[in-house]
Amino acid sequence: MDHATPNLPSTSFEATSRFYLSLGFEESWRDEGWMILNRGGIALEFFPYPDLKAAESNFSCCLRLDDMDAMYKACKGAGLPEQCWGWPRLHPPQREDSGLTIAYMVDPDGSLIRLIQN
């Protein structure tokens, strides 16, 4: 089966792993230069970027989900605040002009993760 895996920056693999584990991901690989986290059929891959400033990050990806509400609830359950500033944070789901329902999550390193309902 063809698939893609987003490659995102991490200022600290330990901190990134803890954050995503709280959202239901599992760590499937880590060495000094790469880390892979999985949640069901989702795989996120991380590379070290210790000097990244979250406010200056322009990294992003889309997670197209059969149950976006479950993922959003996992984010809320992990304590991510719904707000327009800071890292991490959530923006509630909305039906957009495209017809898609999309929520937004920003991780601790400033990467924008779009949560899109299939």
LOPAVEX-114584 format. One record per residue (C-alpha): residue in three letters; x, y, z. Coordinates in steps of 0.5 Angstrom, whole numbers, plus 2048, in hexadecimal, padded with zeros to 3 digits. Layout:
N
ALAXYZ...
This chain:
118
MET800800800ASP8038077FEHIS80380C804ALA807812806THR80A81480DPRO80A81B80FASN81181D811LEU811822817PRO81682681BSER818824822THR81C828827SER81C82282CPHE81A81B82AGLU81881A831ALA814820832THR81081E82BSER80F81782DARG80C819833PHE80781E830TYR80581982ALEU80581382FSER800817833LEU7FB81882DGLY7FB81082CPHE80280F827GLU80780A828GLU80E80A827SER810805822TRP817808820ARG81D80C823ASP82480D822GLU828814823GLY82681681CTRP81F81481BMET81881281FILE81280F81CLEU80B80F820ASN80580C81EARG7FD80C820GLY7F980781CGLY7FB808815ILE7FE80F816ALA80680F816LEU80A816818GLU811816817PHE81581B81BPHE81C81E81APRO82182181FTYR82082981EPRO82382B825ASP823833823LEU81C833820LYS818839823ALA811837824ALA80F83E822GLU81383E81BSER811837819ASN80D836812PHE80D82E813SER80682B812CYS802825810CYS7FB82280FLEU7F881C812ARG7F281A80ELEU7EE816813ASP7E8811813ASP7E681481AMET7E981B81BASP7E581C821ALA7E8816825MET7EF819823TYR7ED820826LYS7EA81D82CALA7F181A82DCYS7F482182CLYS7EF824831GLY7F081E836ALA7F881F836GLY7F6826838LEU7F882A832PRO7F4831833GLU7F083482EGLN7F383B82CCYS7F683F827TRP7FD83F82AGLY80283B82DTRP80583482CPRO80282F82CARG7FB83182BLEU7F482F827HIS7EF833823PRO7E882F823PRO7E582C81DGLN7E2830817ARG7DF82F811GLU7E383380CASP7E1836805SER7E4830802GLY7DF82B805LEU7E482880ATHR7E3828811ILE7EA82A814ALA7ED82B81BTYR7F482D81CMET7F982B821VAL80082E822ASP80582A825PRO80A82C82AASP80F82E825GLY80B832821SER80982D81CLEU80282E819ILE7FE827819ARG7F7828815LEU7F2823817ILE7EE822811GLN7E781D811ASN7E781880C
